[in-house]
Amino acid sequence: MMTRNLCRDFEYNLARNVKQNSKAFWRYCESKMKNRSKLGDLKTADGKLTGDDETKAELLNSFFVSVFTHENTDVPVLEDKH
């Protein structure tokens, strides 16, 4: 009973303050949605759509690898002055 009252009060205050804090309102609404959108099908290099999770992961990985650059991470060796 107490939990229901707390929830009702929270939702009431959230709705009352929606104009001042719309971000909190929409965050609460999204948390209550049962339907979570997933990543849609992706096109392979040959133009076919794929729904397989493993293939999607490989496609995304190859895309991100192609976007990032490799930087020279070699640390210079300092000479000993003794």
Secondary structure, DSSP 8 states (H G I E B T S, - for coil): -HHHHHHHHHHHHHHHTTTT-HHHHHHHHHHH-S-------EE-TTS-EE--HHHHHHHHHHHHHHHS--------------
